[in-house]
Amino acid sequence: MIIDTKVKDVMTRGVITIPEEASVKDAIDIIADNEVSAVVATSEKGELRGILSEIDIIKAYDKDLSHMKVREIMTSPVITVTKEDDLETACQLMKKNNIHRLVVQQDIFYQNTNKVSHFPCGILSISDIIHILASLNTL
């Protein structure tokens, strides 16, 4: 049943990332080459900074994208879940925020600085949820 399912059981691993300082042109190439609808934007250290989706690119179509950086048009802050969150909570977040994907984040706590950094470890998309619903035959 979907209520008992965790995000980690459904999410897509191997997230495609791009530095937030990369060009939008590079991001478009990565999205097209990998046949995905979004890439996760990260800092130089790999920390989660935002998400750039096809929708973000379309919204900026009237700007000169050739000289723009990912950080200028990405969505930030990102709505996230963890691997241990239940799928029902993730579905509610998507519905409430009218979004098609959530970044799955892993938090790392650094004791020496008392700082928590957030790193992307997966994506949970509507397609992932549809696939699990189909396999459960609950409809």
C-alpha positions in Angstrom: 0.0 0.0 0.0 1.2 3.5 -0.7 0.9 4.6 2.9 3.6 2.1 3.9 6.0 3.0 1.1 9.0 5.2 1.7 10.5 7.7 -0.7 13.7 5.6 -0.9 11.7 2.7 -2.4 10.4 4.8 -5.3 12.9 7.6 -6.0 15.2 7.8 -8.9 18.8 7.6 -7.7 21.8 9.0 -9.6 20.6 12.6 -9.7 21.8 14.7 -12.6 23.4 17.8 -11.2 24.9 21.0 -12.6 26.8 23.8 -10.8 24.7 26.8 -10.1 27.3 28.9 -11.8 27.1 26.9 -15.1 25.5 28.5 -18.1 21.8 27.9 -18.9 23.0 26.7 -22.3 24.9 23.9 -20.6 21.9 23.0 -18.5 19.7 22.9 -21.6 22.2 20.5 -23.3 22.3 18.3 -20.2 18.5 18.1 -20.0 18.2 17.3 -23.7 21.1 14.8 -23.8 19.8 12.9 -20.7 16.1 13.1 -21.7 15.1 14.5 -18.2 12.9 17.4 -17.3 15.1 19.0 -14.7 18.6 19.1 -13.2 19.6 19.8 -9.6 21.8 22.9 -9.1 24.6 22.5 -6.6 27.4 24.6 -5.1 31.0 23.9 -5.8 31.0 21.5 -2.9 28.0 19.6 -4.2 25.5 21.1 -1.8 21.9 21.6 -2.9 21.1 25.1 -4.2 18.1 24.8 -6.5 16.4 23.0 -9.3 16.2 24.0 -12.9 13.3 22.5 -14.8 12.0 22.8 -18.4 9.3 25.1 -17.0 11.9 27.5 -15.5 13.6 27.6 -18.9 10.3 28.3 -20.7 9.4 31.1 -18.3 12.7 32.8 -19.2 12.4 32.3 -22.9 12.2 36.0 -23.6 15.6 36.7 -21.9 19.0 36.3 -23.4 19.7 32.8 -22.0 23.1 32.6 -23.8 24.7 34.7 -21.1 22.7 33.6 -18.1 23.8 31.4 -15.2 21.7 28.5 -13.8 21.3 30.4 -10.5 19.6 33.3 -12.3 16.5 31.3 -13.4 16.5 28.1 -11.1 13.9 27.6 -8.5 15.2 28.1 -5.0 14.7 27.3 -2.3 13.8 23.7 -3.3 11.0 21.7 -1.7 12.6 18.5 -0.5 12.0 15.2 1.1 14.3 12.7 2.7 14.7 9.0 1.8 12.9 8.0 5.0 9.8 10.2 4.4 6.7 8.3 3.5 5.3 8.5 0.0 2.0 10.0 1.1 3.8 13.0 2.6 5.7 13.5 -0.6 2.4 13.3 -2.6 0.9 15.9 -0.3 3.9 18.2 -0.8 3.6 17.9 -4.6 -0.1 18.7 -4.6 0.1 21.6 -2.1 3.0 23.2 -4.0 1.7 22.3 -7.5 5.1 20.7 -8.5 6.1 17.6 -10.5 9.2 16.5 -8.6 10.9 16.7 -5.3 14.6 16.6 -4.6 15.5 13.9 -2.1 18.1 15.4 0.2 20.6 13.9 2.5 21.7 16.0 5.4 25.3 15.9 6.7 26.1 17.4 10.1 29.6 18.7 10.7 30.4 18.6 14.4 33.5 20.8 14.1 31.4 23.7 12.8 27.9 22.7 14.0 26.7 23.2 10.4 24.3 21.0 8.4 24.8 20.8 4.7 22.1 19.4 2.3 23.2 17.2 -0.6 20.9 15.8 -3.3 20.7 12.0 -3.4 17.7 11.4 -5.6 14.6 12.8 -7.3 11.0 11.8 -6.7 8.9 12.6 -9.7 5.2 12.2 -10.5 6.3 9.4 -13.0 7.9 7.5 -10.1 4.7 7.7 -8.2 2.6 6.6 -11.1 4.8 3.6 -11.7 4.4 2.5 -8.0 0.6 3.0 -8.1 0.4 0.9 -11.3 2.4 -1.9 -9.7 0.3 -1.9 -6.6 -3.0 -2.3 -8.6 -4.7 -0.1 -5.9 -6.8 2.0 -8.3 
